[in-house]
């Protein structure tokens, strides 16, 4: 249960931050955000704060930002029965198209003609009486209740995503992945202050009966060299000792301005199923704020670089085992949750950066695919035709869906069957 809860929190944070990136940039660019949803499937909860409806849905796997678009599925059609609510100026401010048993208070109308994009008019027969054909002007900020009983603002043309300039569309498309990358950096900077400071070359402790203790190495000594090679970090000490494979090494140290060199033989130790060599010393941490901040930043940068390398390797040598979907992330989160809070933070940061970078891959169906179309539009000086763009998106989405199914199946096999 603990693993499931932590997974839901981690996944929820990733989705929220990603969609918030699209949301906030779209609003800044003047694009209408009709709905901000966390979760998929049937609606659990909704609250409307002009002009956006915020919803939480039952399936906690994903989320979306619903921008005003010409392809909205709340389009009304002739023959539909709706209920209209008017303001004092006799403008329609609310349209109930939910066909609910308990509609809003208003005027029943059977639609004959409707335009909620340009003319903002709705015509039909009041109360089903064919001799009462009326036409009402629809307020620019009117709302419509769809068949899922979700109330959304209508989408006039001037608020639609397609009407924004290419730079606004580009910024909106890349905002989600960039927010995930930024989140990763922020979490790494938080993580670095929750763990001891970065290790220095000064020895904090010497384990009893260890090779270091037998060689009379004392706490407080600073390691200067191993096998004659100058040492600048404790990681170099660990690497040099482990690379000895148990053979004798010489360690040069200083303490109280006195220098000495000792010879000792590292002991083999099994750590997480692997044999490593140690001499039994612990490093003193650097607790300065600047040192910790630098470690957090460097860790974020190095993680970003490793993920870029992994993505490049995926294209050179494709394998489903190099990919993980929600099932794989759940399994990894469950394992990390047993290791403690600091490991969960580091995992969240790594997964967030990974999600941001993968989403920037220029493949149709991902944000990177939309970004690529925006770049092409900039160089062409005009948008790609709607038919061609729709075809590319459809093919990309189909291929992406096949990949998701394959990755999910492979994750189930790897983590729960194999």
N, C-alpha and C positions, 0 to 999 in steps of 0.2 A: 504493500500500500504506500509506504514511504517513497519508493522509487517512482510509482505512478504519479503521486502528487508533485514531486520535484520535476518530473518530466513535463507535466502540464504547466507548471510555473515557468520552466525554462522555455518551452515551446511557445507559451503564451507571450512571454517577453519578446522573443524573437519576432513573432508575427506582429505584435502591437507596434514595435519600433519600426519595422519595415513598412507597415501600412501607414503609420503616422508620418513617415517621410513623404510618401505620395500625397497624403492628406494635406499637410501643412504647406507644401510647395504649390499644390494645385490651388489652394485658397489664396495664397499670395499672388498667384498668376491670374486670378480672376476667374478660374474655372470652378463651376458649381460642383460641390461634393454632395451628392444626394444621400449617400449612406456610408457610414463607417461601421463595419461589422467585424467582430471577433468571433470566430467559429463559423461553421458552415451548417447547412441544413435548416430544419424548422426553427422559427424564432422563439427564444426563451424570454427575452426582455427587450424593450425598446424605450428610448426617451428621445424626444425631438427638441433640439436647440437650434433655432433658425440659423441657417437654412438646412442643416444636416440632421439626419436621423441616425442615432447611435443604437446599434443592436448587438445583443449577445445571442448566439445561436447554440443549438444543442451539441453539435459535434465540435470538440475543441481541437480540430486539426486544420488550421489555416485561418484565413480571414480575407477581407477584401475592402477596397475603397471603390464605391460606385460613383463614377463621375458622370455628369450630364452628357448624354450621347444621343445621337440620332437612332441608335439601335436599342434604345430602352425597351424593356419588355412590358412596360405598363401602358403601352399604346392602346387607346380606346378604339373600338370599331363600331360601325353602323350596326344597329340591332341590339347592342348591349343595353342593359338597364342599369342606370346609376342613380344616385341621389346627390343633388346639388345643394350646397350651402352658400347663401349669398351674404354680402355685406350691405351696408346702408346705401351704397352707390349701385346696388343691384349687379355687382360683379361676383362671379363665382370665385370663392376663396377656398372651397373644399369639395372634392369629388370622391364619393364613396363608390368604388367599383368592386368592392369585395364580395358582393352578393350575399352579405351576411344576413342572418335572421334578425339581427338587431342593428339596422343601418343608422347612420347619423340622422338627426332631425333636419329635414330640408324638403326639396322639391324632387319627386320621382320623375325621371326622364328616360325615354327610350331614344337612344342616339340615332340620328340620321346622318349627321356630318360633324366632324370634330377636327380642330387644328390647334394643338397645344405647343406648336413650334414657332410659327410665324404670325398668323392672324390672331391667335389666342381667342378662338371662338368655339362654341359648342352649340349645336342645334339638335332639336328633337321634339318628340311629342310629350307634353306634360301629362303625367298621370296615365299614360298609355292611351290617351284620347287623340286620335289621328286628325281631329279638326283643330288641335291646339299646337301647331308647329311654332316653336319659339326659338330665338337665338340669343345666347348670353355671351357677354364678353368675359373672358377668364383673366383674373388678376395675374400679373407677371409672377407673383410669389405664391400662387395657389398651391394646394397640396392635393395628392391623390392617394387614396387607400386602395392598395392592390388586393388580389385574391388571397394573399398570405396574411392580410390584415396589417401590412406594414405601411405606414403613412410616410410618403416621400413628397418633396417639393417637385413640381413639374420642371421640365427642362427646355425652356425657350432657347432659340438658336444662339442668342448672344452669350449664353452661359455654357455652351457645349464645348467639350474638349477639342473637337475638330476645328472650331473657330479660333482657337488660340494660335498664336504665331509659333513657328517651329522651335524657337528657343524656349518658349514656355512649355511646349510639349516635351522637349528633350529634358528640361530640368525636372519636370514631373515624373518622367519615366525612370530617371537614374536616381531620384531622391531616396527611394526605398532601399536599394542596395547600399548606397552611400551611408544611410543612417545605420544599417547593420554594421558596416565597417567602423563607423564612429563609435557605436556602442561597444564593439570589441575593444577598441583602444581605451575607452573610459573604464570598462570593467577591469582591464588589465592594470590600469592605474589605481583602481580601488583595491584589487587583489594584492598588489605589491605592499600595501600598508597593513595587510592582515596577517602577514607572515614575517618571520625574522628577517633582518636586513641582509643584503647580499654578502656572501662569504668573502672574507679577506684572507690574506696570507698569514695572518696572525693566528696562532693556535690558542683555542679557548680551553680545550680539555684534552687529556691523554688518558686513554682507557687502561685500566690495570692489566698487567700481564700481556700487554700488546707488544708488537715489535718496537713501537715508538717508546713505550715505557722501559723496555729492556735496553734500548739504546740511550736511555737517560735524557730523552727529549722532554722539556718542561713546558707547561702552559705559560703563555705570554711570549714564547719565542716566535720570531717571524721567519718564515721560509724564504730564502733568497734564491736558491737554485736546487735542481734535482739532476743528478748525473752531469753536473757542470753546466746545465742549460738554465739561463736566467728565468725566474718565475715572476709573472705579473698578476696572476689570479689563482684562486684556490682550484678552479676548474683545471688549470694546467697541472697543478700538483696531482689531482686525482687521475688525470689522463696519463701522466708520466708513470705513476705508480702502477696503474692498471696495465699499462703496456709492458711492464717488466715481466709479466707472466710468472711472477714468483721468484725471479732472479734478484740478487742483491742490488740495491740502489744506494747511491750516496746522496745525502741531503745536507745542504749548507744552510745554517740558521744563524740568526743574531738575537741576542738578548742582553739588555743593559749595556749596549755598545760593544759587546764581546761577540766574536764570531767563532763558530765551530762547525765542523763537518763530521757527520756520523754515517756509518754504513749499517744497513739493516735489510732483512729479507721480508717482503710483504707476505701476509697470510691470505690464502684463498677463502672467500666468503660467498655464500649463495644468496643473491638478492633477486627476488621475483623470478626464480627459476634459472638465473644466469650466474655463472661463476665470475666474480670480480676479485681484485686484489686490493687489500687495505693494510695500513700500518697502525691503525687505531688512534687517529687524531680527529678532533672536531674543530672547525674553523670559527673564529669570532666574527659575528655579523657587524656590518656597517649600518648603524641605526640612524644615520643622518638623513634628513628629508630628501635632500638632493640626490643622494645615492639610491634611495628607494624609488624615487620618481624616475630616475634614469633607467633603473632595472625594469620598471613597468613599461616604459616607452620602448626600450630595446626589445623586450619580450614581444610586444605587440608588432613591432616592425619585423622582427625575425619570423614570427608566426605568419604574417602576411606574405613574406617572401617564400616560406615553405609551402604555403597553400598555392601560390602562383606556380611554383615548381611542380606540385602535385597535379594541378590542372593541366599543365603542359604535358606531363607524363601520361595523363589520361588520354590525351589526343594521340600521343605517339604509340602507346600500348594500351588499348582500351580493355577494361575488365570490369565486370559488375562488382567484383569484390572491392574495387576502389571507390565505390559509391555507397551512400547510405540514405535511406528514406526515413520516414517517421518511426518505423519499426526498429531500424538500426540505431537511430538517435535515442529511442526509448531504452534499448538494451545498454547502450553506452552510459546514458544518464543513470540508469539503475546501478551500474557498477561504480560510477563515480560517487553516487550518493552515499555509498558505504565508506568513503574515504574522508569525508568531512567537508565543511563549508568552504574552505579555501580552494579545495579541488573543484567543487561545483562552480565557484566563481571563474576559475581558470578555464574550465570546460565551456561555460557560457560564453566567455570572451572568444575562445577559439572557434566555436560553432558559429557565432555571430559573424565573425570576419569571413569564415568559410562560406556562409550563406550569401553574404554580400558579393563576394568575388564570383561565385558560381552564377548568381543571378545576372552578372554583367557579361557573361559569355554571350556573344552575338548570335544566338540561336532563336529562331521564331518560337514564340510561346513563353520566352523569358523576357525580363526587362531589358536585357542586353539586345535582344532581337528588335525591340521597339526603338531602342537607342540607335541601332544600325540604320533603321528606316529613316529616323530623323536626320542622321548624318547624310544619307543619300539625298534626302529632300533639300538639305542645305546646299549640296554641290549641284543638284539639278536646277535649283531655283524655283521649284514647284513641287507640290506633294505627289507622291505615287498615287496612281488611280486607286479609287476605293475598292474596285473589283480585284485588282492585283494584290493589294494589301490584305484584303480579306482572305484571298486564296493562300497567300504565304502564311498568314496567321493560322488558318485552318489546318494546313499541312503540318506546320510546326507544332500546333497543339496536339494533333493526332500522334505524331512521333513522340512528343513529350509524354503523352498519356501511356503509350506502349512502354517507354523507358521506365516510368514510375511503377507500372505493374510489374515489370521485370525486376526492378531493384527491390520492390517490396517482397516479392516472392523469394528472391535470393537472400534478403535479410532474414526472413522467417526460417529459411533452411539453415543459414549460417548460425543464427543465434538460438534457435529453439528445437531444431531437428538433428543437425549434424552432430 
